Amino acid sequence: MIFKFFSAICLLLALGRGYAAELAVLPSHVRTDPFGQIVAADAPAKVEPAARITLRSAREAWVSCRLLVKSAEPASYSLSVKGPFEASLYREWFHFLPKSKRYYPDALIPTAARVQAELPAADNRIAKQTAQSYWLDVWIPKSVRPGSYTMEAVLESGGKKSTLPVRIEVLEAVVPAGDPITMDHNSYGTSWLTAQYPELAGRTKDFYLSDAFFDLIHAYHRIFYEHRGIYHQLGYGHGGKTGPEFAPRLEGSGKSKRVADWTLFDKHYGPLFDGSAFRDTHRGARPIPYVYLPVNPEWPASYLWWGQPGYEREFVNVMREMEAHFREKGWTRTTLELFFNHKKRYKAFEWDGDETRFLNDLPRFVEYQRLMKLAMPEDSPVKWAYRTDASWQMEKQFTLQAGVINLWVLGNGMFTWYAENAPILKARGDTVWTYGGTPRVDEPASHITLDLLWPWMLGVDGFVRWQTVSPGPDPWFRFGGGGETLVYPGGRFGIDGPLASARLKLQRNAVQDLALLETLQSSAGLTALRAKVAKRFNATSPSDWRSPRPKLADTDPLTWDNVTIGEAVPEDARFGAGLDAAAWDRVRDYIYTSIGEHRP
């Protein structure tokens, strides 16, 4: 027995489990790989892990940094954070990108207040891993008095204990509740939920009718809401098939067509429309601001009757019932979007609803506006908007669809050709968003903030990331880069819901910062603020955020293709390869310095 005990001790020492790990800290915009090296994309920031850090924060806001546990030999350790404020700690998962054969941290796994762990981390399966990074979020409530506070990160390892101070300078300023730019996160349907959560779906009877299913949908709305964004989930396919959770069940036809059952629809949308899905968040219970209507050429009226009185009758009957139902429920703070997502090349309908390319399709939009006006009383408290996502013909659509479309979602690159239209659209009361993709994890950390800053520079209202919940079949060990996701399924870690990414948190913090900056408009002026921000972000001026009108724009869009459009968009390294990881950090420093100088 003594020999066995002695052998176990020797084995433990041989494995280095008695080795003392070390603790360091980094600003939130700088990432390390699993070997403690700054990742290549962020290296130009020229920041190294340190023994302490000082952060500045307004009140009613999150402030963040990264903690790094390092050990040259395998080691066990515990890590905790204590102090006067609420702290949330997340272990960063290192994703392997086969193409570059490099690791990048992104998915954030919530940990206990005191996490017990080892290096290497067995589940991440990285041979000779010597470093583990953690994301630290600290919530600064509105009630706290301005001043200097210290949080302490405590590492215990190899019989040693070390403490790293995270000093937080809390300003008198309070981050406004409203967002200066709407950051929208788009997705399609719900079939992907079973693929990403097979264990949850497998242990749940009638998954698509279950509480677990609707709880999961609400969890996706909640994670984006908590990170100062909104979430869109389109509920019908290109051929018009509508998911039963996205629309009330109908019965009858022609003049007898009506809503037969609201059960699944109300279960899905009720907590979103009354805000109760967000009750336990720091932002509080507020209704979602926008939602796609299930309306498409095949719902609520059968397209078989298009152009005949029967189509109008079916459409108007059902939409009148929807308006009455929303009014009765008090769901009047969410804007309902009439939006068509099909294209004729999908061969379901013979006209483009999305990114309309043919001008002779525009009368269809006018007809649907007529039908909606028949169904929705002018004095109704229920709000609706007519949305289109435009690219090819956007410049002509601004004129031809004036008074029809009032929610414009515009290809960001192309809209920079026509940015002089922004004040025209805004002056007539339209809402304007631009759209595009999501920066990959192997781009500098600041790139996630570029799409927030661009619409602010152009004077429009928001940005739509077209796909944000598709991490790929194996994001954990063979990652595609994350260009279509900002969240990850939590099932691998026993969580029946999405995990935030570090990129999503960087975006959230930037939205907070921009909201704070806008409080200076009355004293500094928006034009001056834009100039100062552009200079610090990437050494540009506001005019650089608009592209010169290309010759292509004066030709027939029917002759364009993706190649010619790409060639017409000028490449500017300041918005791409030349944009370093510290870009937003410079903006943030300017904002907090300015706020400090403009005390009330």
C-alpha positions in Angstrom: 0.0 0.0 0.0 2.9 2.4 0.9 4.6 1.5 -2.4 1.5 2.3 -4.4 1.0 5.6 -2.6 4.7 6.5 -3.2 4.4 5.5 -6.9 1.3 7.7 -7.3 3.1 10.7 -5.8 6.1 10.1 -8.1 3.8 9.8 -11.1 2.1 13.1 -10.2 5.4 14.9 -9.9 6.6 13.4 -13.1 3.6 14.8 -14.9 4.3 18.2 -13.4 1.0 18.5 -11.6 2.8 20.2 -8.8 4.1 22.8 -11.2 2.9 26.4 -10.4 1.1 28.1 -13.2 1.3 31.9 -13.7 -1.4 34.5 -14.3 -1.3 37.5 -16.6 -3.8 39.9 -18.1 -4.5 41.3 -21.6 -6.9 44.0 -22.9 -10.0 42.5 -24.4 -8.9 43.2 -28.0 -5.8 41.1 -27.9 -6.0 37.3 -28.2 -3.5 34.5 -27.5 -3.1 31.0 -28.9 -2.9 27.9 -26.7 0.8 28.4 -26.3 0.6 31.9 -24.9 1.6 33.7 -28.1 -0.4 36.7 -29.4 -2.3 35.5 -32.4 -0.9 36.6 -35.8 -3.9 38.8 -36.6 -3.6 40.8 -33.4 0.2 41.0 -33.1 0.5 44.5 -34.7 -1.3 45.8 -31.6 2.1 45.3 -29.8 0.6 44.4 -26.4 2.1 41.8 -24.1 0.5 39.9 -21.2 1.0 42.0 -18.0 0.8 41.6 -14.2 -2.0 44.2 -13.8 -4.4 46.3 -15.8 -6.4 49.5 -15.4 -9.8 49.7 -17.2 -12.2 52.7 -17.5 -15.9 52.3 -17.6 -19.1 54.3 -17.4 -21.9 53.0 -15.3 -24.7 50.6 -16.5 -22.1 48.9 -18.6 -19.9 45.9 -19.0 -16.1 46.2 -18.9 -13.9 43.4 -20.1 -10.4 42.0 -20.2 -8.7 38.7 -20.8 -6.9 36.6 -18.2 -4.2 34.2 -19.2 -3.1 31.1 -17.2 0.4 29.9 -18.3 2.5 26.9 -17.4 5.5 25.5 -19.2 4.7 22.1 -17.7 1.3 20.3 -17.1 -0.3 21.9 -14.1 -3.5 21.9 -12.1 -4.9 25.3 -11.0 -7.9 27.1 -9.7 -8.9 30.6 -10.9 -11.4 32.9 -9.3 -12.3 36.6 -9.4 -13.5 38.6 -6.5 -14.3 42.2 -5.8 -17.0 44.8 -5.4 -18.8 44.1 -8.7 -20.5 41.2 -10.4 -18.0 39.2 -12.5 -18.6 36.6 -15.1 -15.7 34.4 -16.2 -15.6 32.3 -19.4 -13.1 29.8 -20.6 -12.1 30.5 -24.2 -12.2 27.6 -26.6 -9.3 27.4 -29.0 -10.7 26.6 -32.5 -8.4 24.8 -35.0 -8.4 26.2 -38.5 -7.2 23.4 -40.8 -6.3 25.7 -43.7 -3.8 27.8 -41.7 -3.1 25.1 -39.1 -3.5 27.8 -36.4 -5.7 28.1 -33.3 -7.9 31.1 -32.5 -10.0 31.6 -29.3 -13.6 32.5 -29.7 -16.4 30.4 -28.1 -16.9 31.4 -24.5 -17.7 28.6 -22.0 -19.2 29.9 -18.7 -17.3 28.7 -15.6 -18.1 28.6 -12.0 -17.1 31.5 -9.7 -14.1 29.4 -8.9 -12.9 27.3 -11.7 -10.8 24.1 -11.2 -8.9 23.2 -14.3 -5.7 21.7 -15.8 -3.2 22.5 -18.5 -3.5 21.1 -21.0 -7.3 21.2 -21.1 -8.3 17.6 -21.9 -11.5 18.5 -23.8 -9.7 20.9 -26.2 -7.3 18.2 -27.2 -4.3 20.4 -27.9 -1.0 18.6 -27.6 1.5 20.5 -25.4 -0.9 23.3 -24.6 0.8 25.7 -22.2 -1.7 28.6 -21.9 -5.5 29.0 -21.3 -7.2 32.3 -21.8 -10.3 33.4 -20.0 -12.7 36.3 -20.9 -13.7 38.4 -17.8 -16.9 40.5 -17.9 -17.5 42.9 -15.0 -20.9 44.6 -14.7 -20.8 48.2 -13.4 -24.3 49.1 -12.1 -25.8 52.6 -12.3 -26.1 52.8 -8.5 -22.3 52.6 -7.9 -20.5 55.8 -7.0 -17.8 57.0 -9.5 -14.3 56.3 -8.3 -11.5 53.7 -8.4 -12.2 50.1 -7.6 -10.2 46.9 -7.7 -11.3 43.4 -8.7 -8.8 40.6 -8.0 -8.1 37.6 -10.1 -6.7 34.8 -7.9 -4.7 31.9 -9.2 -3.8 28.9 -7.0 -1.4 26.4 -8.4 1.4 24.1 -7.2 0.9 25.2 -3.6 1.3 28.8 -4.5 -1.3 31.6 -4.6 -1.0 34.8 -6.7 -3.3 37.8 -7.1 -3.6 40.0 -10.1 -5.3 43.4 -9.7 -7.9 44.6 -12.2 -8.3 48.2 -11.4 -11.5 49.8 -12.7 -11.9 53.6 -12.9 -15.7 54.2 -12.9 -16.8 57.4 -14.5 -19.9 59.5 -13.6 -21.3 58.9 -17.1 -24.1 56.4 -17.6 -24.4 54.4 -20.8 -27.8 55.2 -22.4 -30.2 52.3 -22.7 -30.9 52.9 -26.4 -28.5 51.7 -29.1 -27.1 54.3 -31.5 -26.9 51.6 -34.2 -29.1 48.6 -34.5 -26.9 45.5 -34.8 -29.1 42.8 -36.3 -28.3 39.1 -36.4 -30.2 37.1 -39.0 -31.0 33.4 -39.3 -33.4 31.1 -41.1 -36.0 28.7 -39.8 -35.4 26.2 -36.9 -34.4 22.9 -38.6 -30.8 23.7 -37.7 -31.6 23.4 -34.0 -31.9 19.7 -34.1 -28.6 19.4 -35.9 -26.9 21.6 -33.3 -28.7 20.2 -30.3 -29.2 16.4 -31.1 -29.1 15.3 -27.5 -31.7 17.9 -26.4 -33.9 17.0 -29.4 -33.4 13.2 -28.8 -34.5 13.3 -25.1 -37.5 15.5 -25.8 -40.8 14.0 -27.0 -42.3 15.9 -29.9 -39.4 18.4 -29.8 -40.9 20.9 -32.2 -44.0 21.2 -29.9 -42.1 21.1 -26.6 -41.3 23.8 -24.0 -37.6 22.9 -24.6 -37.9 23.9 -28.3 -39.4 27.3 -27.5 -37.1 27.9 -24.6 -34.2 27.3 -27.1 -35.6 29.9 -29.5 -36.0 32.4 -26.7 -32.4 31.7 -25.6 -31.1 32.8 -29.0 -33.1 36.0 -28.8 -31.9 36.5 -25.3 -28.2 36.1 -26.0 -28.2 38.7 -28.8 -30.4 41.0 -26.7 -28.1 40.8 -23.7 -25.2 41.8 -26.1 -27.1 44.9 -27.3 -28.3 43.4 -30.5 -31.4 42.1 -32.1 -32.2 38.7 -33.6 -34.2 37.9 -36.7 -35.5 34.4 -37.6 -37.2 34.1 -41.0 -40.0 31.5 -40.7 -40.6 30.5 -44.3 -38.7 29.0 -47.2 -38.1 30.3 -50.7 -41.1 28.3 -51.9 -43.4 29.8 -49.3 -43.6 26.9 -46.8 -44.1 28.4 -43.4 -43.1 26.7 -40.1 -46.0 26.1 -37.7 -44.2 27.9 -35.0 -43.9 31.1 -37.1 -47.5 31.5 -38.1 -51.0 30.7 -36.7 -52.6 27.6 -38.1 -55.2 28.5 -40.8 -58.3 26.7 -42.1 -60.8 27.2 -44.9 -60.3 29.0 -48.2 -61.6 32.0 -50.0 -64.0 34.1 -47.9 -64.0 31.4 -45.2 -60.2 31.4 -44.7 -59.4 32.2 -41.1 -57.1 31.6 -38.2 -57.9 28.3 -36.5 -55.3 28.1 -33.8 -52.8 30.6 -32.2 -51.3 28.2 -29.7 -47.8 27.6 -31.2 -47.5 31.2 -32.5 -48.3 32.7 -29.1 -46.0 30.3 -27.4 -43.2 31.4 -29.7 -43.8 35.1 -29.8 -45.7 36.0 -26.7 -42.6 36.2 -24.4 -40.8 38.2 -27.2 -43.6 40.6 -27.8 -44.3 41.4 -24.1 -40.6 41.3 -23.2 -40.9 38.6 -20.5 -38.3 36.4 -22.3 -35.7 39.0 -21.2 -36.9 39.6 -17.6 -33.8 38.3 -15.9 -31.2 40.3 -17.9 -29.4 43.5 -17.0 -31.3 45.3 -19.8 -34.7 44.3 -18.3 -37.9 43.1 -19.9 -38.4 44.9 -23.2 -40.3 43.7 -26.3 -38.2 42.8 -29.4 -38.2 45.9 -31.7 -38.6 44.0 -35.0 -39.9 40.7 -36.3 -40.5 39.1 -39.7 -44.2 38.6 -40.6 -44.8 35.1 -42.0 -46.4 36.8 -45.1 -45.0 35.5 -48.4 -46.7 34.8 -51.8 -48.1 31.5 -50.4 -49.2 32.7 -47.0 -51.7 33.6 -45.8 -53.3 33.5 -49.2 -52.8 30.6 -51.7 -50.7 31.8 -54.6 -53.0 29.7 -56.8 -55.5 32.6 -56.6 -52.9 35.4 -57.3 -54.5 38.2 -59.3 -58.1 37.0 -58.5 -60.5 38.3 -55.8 -60.0 35.1 -53.8 -56.3 36.0 -53.1 -57.3 39.4 -51.8 -60.1 37.9 -49.6 -57.8 35.3 -48.0 -55.0 37.7 -47.4 -57.2 40.5 -45.9 -59.2 38.1 -43.7 -56.2 36.6 -42.0 -54.2 39.8 -41.7 -57.2 41.5 -40.1 -57.3 38.7 -37.6 -53.6 39.1 -36.9 -54.0 42.8 -36.3 -56.9 42.2 -33.9 -55.0 39.5 -32.1 -52.0 41.7 -31.6 -54.1 44.6 -30.5 -56.0 42.4 -28.0 -52.7 41.1 -26.5 -51.2 44.5 -26.3 -48.4 43.6 -28.6 -47.9 47.0 -30.0 -44.2 47.8 -29.4 -42.8 45.5 -32.0 -42.6 46.5 -35.7 -44.0 43.8 -38.0 -42.0 43.5 -41.2 -43.6 42.7 -44.5 -40.6 41.1 -46.3 -40.2 38.9 -49.3 -37.1 36.6 -49.4 -37.6 34.7 -52.7 -35.9 35.2 -56.0 -37.2 34.0 -59.4 -34.1 31.9 -60.0 -35.2 29.7 -57.1 -38.1 28.7 -59.5 -40.9 29.0 -56.9 -42.3 32.4 -57.9 -41.8 34.3 -61.1 -40.7 37.6 -59.5 -37.9 38.8 -57.2 -38.9 39.7 -53.7 -35.4 39.8 -52.4 -32.6 41.9 -53.9 -34.9 42.8 -56.8 -33.0 42.9 -60.1 -35.9 43.4 -62.6 -37.8 46.7 -62.4 -40.9 45.1 -63.8 -41.2 43.2 -60.5 -41.8 46.4 -58.5 -45.6 46.5 -59.1 -45.9 43.4 -57.0 -44.7 45.4 -54.0 -47.3 48.0 -54.6 -50.0 45.4 -54.7 -49.0 43.9 -51.4 -48.9 47.4 -49.9 -52.5 47.8 -51.1 -53.5 44.5 -49.5 -51.8 45.4 -46.2 -53.6 48.7 -46.0 -56.9 47.0 -46.6 -56.2 44.7 -43.7 -54.6 47.1 -41.2 -56.8 50.0 -39.9 -55.1 53.4 -40.2 -55.6 54.1 -36.5 -54.3 50.7 -35.4 -51.7 50.7 -32.6 -50.1 47.7 -34.2 -47.0 48.8 -36.1 -45.8 47.4 -39.4 -43.1 48.3 -41.9 -42.5 47.4 -45.5 -39.0 46.0 -45.8 -36.9 45.3 -48.8 -33.3 44.1 -49.1 -31.8 45.9 -52.1 -28.6 45.7 -54.1 -28.7 45.7 -57.9 -31.4 48.4 -58.4 -31.2 50.2 -55.1 -30.5 53.6 -56.6 -33.6 53.5 -58.8 -35.7 51.8 -56.0 -35.1 54.8 -53.8 -37.2 56.9 -56.2 -39.5 54.3 -57.7 -40.5 52.8 -54.3 -40.8 56.0 -52.4 -43.9 55.8 -50.3 -44.0 52.0 -50.6 -40.8 50.8 -48.9 -40.0 52.4 -45.5 -37.4 49.9 -44.1 -34.4 49.6 -46.4 -31.7 47.0 -45.9 -28.9 47.8 -48.4 -25.8 46.0 -49.4 -23.1 47.9 -47.5 -20.4 48.0 -50.2 -22.8 49.2 -52.9 -24.6 51.7 -50.7 -21.3 53.5 -50.2 -21.6 54.5 -53.9 -25.0 56.1 -53.2 -24.5 57.4 -49.6 -25.8 60.8 -50.5 -29.2 59.2 -50.5 -29.1 58.5 -46.7 -30.4 61.9 -45.6 -33.1 61.9 -48.3 -34.4 58.5 -47.1 -34.2 59.6 -43.5 -35.9 62.9 -44.2 -39.0 61.1 -45.5 -39.1 58.9 -42.3 -37.6 55.7 -43.7 -35.4 53.4 -41.6 -32.1 52.4 -43.3 -29.9 49.5 -42.5 -26.9 48.2 -44.4 -26.0 44.5 -44.6 -23.0 42.2 -45.0 -21.2 39.3 -43.4 -19.3 38.7 -40.2 -15.5 38.9 -39.8 -13.8 35.6 -39.3 -11.8 34.7 -36.2 -8.5 35.0 -38.0 -9.1 38.6 -38.8 -7.9 41.3 -36.4 -10.2 41.6 -33.4 -11.2 45.2 -34.3 -12.8 44.0 -37.6 -16.0 43.1 -35.7 -16.5 46.8 -34.9 -16.1 48.0 -38.5 -19.7 47.1 -39.3 -21.0 49.1 -36.3 -18.9 52.1 -37.2 -19.7 52.1 -41.0 -23.5 52.9 -40.7 -22.8 55.5 -38.0 -20.4 57.2 -40.4 -22.9 57.1 -43.2 -25.7 58.4 -41.0 -28.0 55.3 -41.3 -29.7 53.3 -38.6 -28.2 49.8 -38.4 -26.4 46.8 -39.8 -27.6 43.3 -40.6 -25.3 40.3 -40.3 -27.0 38.0 -42.8 -26.3 34.7 -41.1 -25.1 34.5 -37.5 -26.0 31.0 -36.0 -24.2 28.6 -38.4 -20.8 27.6 -36.9 -20.3 24.7 -39.3 -20.4 20.9 -38.7 -17.4 20.9 -36.4 -16.5 24.3 -35.0 -14.5 22.7 -32.2 -11.8 20.8 -34.1 -12.1 21.7 -37.8 -13.4 25.2 -37.8 -14.4 27.1 -41.0 -13.5 30.5 -39.5 -16.8 31.7 -38.1 -17.9 34.0 -40.9 -21.5 32.9 -40.5 -21.8 32.7 -36.7 -21.4 34.8 -33.5 -22.7 32.1 -31.2 -22.1 28.3 -30.7 -24.3 25.5 -29.5 -23.7 24.7 -25.8 -24.6 21.1 -25.8 -21.0 19.9 -25.7 -20.7 21.6 -22.3 -24.0 20.5 -20.9 -25.8 23.8 -21.7 -29.1 23.7 -23.6 -28.6 27.0 -25.3 -26.1 29.2 -27.2 -22.7 30.3 -26.1 -21.5 33.8 -26.9 -18.3 34.4 -28.8 -15.6 36.8 -27.9 -16.4 38.6 -31.1 -20.0 39.2 -30.0 -18.7 40.6 -26.7 -16.3 42.9 -28.5 -19.2 44.1 -30.6 -21.4 44.7 -27.5 -18.7 46.7 -25.8 -18.3 48.9 -28.9 -22.1 49.5 -29.1 -21.9 50.7 -25.4 -19.0 53.0 -26.3 -20.8 54.5 -29.3 -23.9 55.1 -27.2 -21.8 56.9 -24.7 -20.1 59.0 -27.5 -23.5 60.1 -28.8 -24.2 61.9 -25.5 -21.5 64.4 -26.6 -23.4 65.4 -29.8 -25.0 68.5 -28.3 -21.7 69.9 -27.2 -19.2 68.6 -29.7 -21.3 68.2 -32.9 -21.8 65.0 -34.8 -19.6 66.1 -37.7 -16.7 66.7 -35.5 -17.2 63.5 -33.6 -17.2 61.5 -36.8 -14.0 63.1 -37.9 -12.2 62.4 -34.7 -13.4 58.8 -34.5 -12.4 58.1 -38.1 -8.9 59.5 -37.5 -8.3 57.3 -34.5 -9.9 54.2 -35.9 -8.0 53.9 -39.1 -6.4 57.2 -40.0 -9.3 58.2 -42.3 -11.7 61.0 -42.6 -15.5 60.5 -42.8 -15.4 61.0 -46.6 -13.2 57.9 -46.9 -16.1 55.8 -45.7 -18.0 56.6 -48.9 -16.8 55.1 -52.2 -16.5 57.2 -55.3 -19.3 56.5 -57.7 -18.0 53.9 -60.2 -18.6 54.0 -63.9 -20.5 50.7 -63.4 -23.2 52.6 -61.5 -24.2 54.4 -64.7 -24.7 51.2 -66.7 -27.6 48.8 -66.8 -27.7 46.6 -63.6 -28.9 43.7 -65.8 -25.4 43.6 -67.3 -23.7 43.4 -63.9 -22.4 40.3 -62.2 -20.6 39.6 -59.0 -17.2 40.0 -60.7 -17.9 43.4 -62.1 -19.5 44.6 -58.8 -16.4 43.4 -56.9 -14.1 45.2 -59.3 -16.1 48.4 -58.9 -15.6 48.3 -55.1 -12.2 49.9 -54.5 -9.9 48.1 -52.1 -8.6 50.2 -49.3 -6.2 48.5 -46.9 -7.3 50.8 -44.1 -10.6 48.9 -44.0 -9.1 45.5 -44.4 -5.6 44.1 -44.1 -4.3 47.4 -42.7 -6.8 47.6 -39.9 -5.1 46.6 -36.7 -6.5 45.0 -33.6 -6.2 48.1 -31.5 -8.4 50.3 -33.8 -11.4 50.3 -31.6 -9.3 50.6 -28.5 -8.1 53.9 -29.8 -11.6 55.0 -30.3 -12.6 53.9 -26.9 -9.7 55.8 -25.3 -10.9 59.0 -27.2 -14.5 58.5 -26.0 -13.6 58.0 -22.3 -11.2 60.9 -22.4 -13.8 63.1 -23.9 -16.5 62.0 -21.5 -14.2 62.8 -18.6 -13.6 66.3 -20.0 -17.4 66.9 -20.4 -18.6 66.3 -16.9 -22.0 67.8 -16.2 
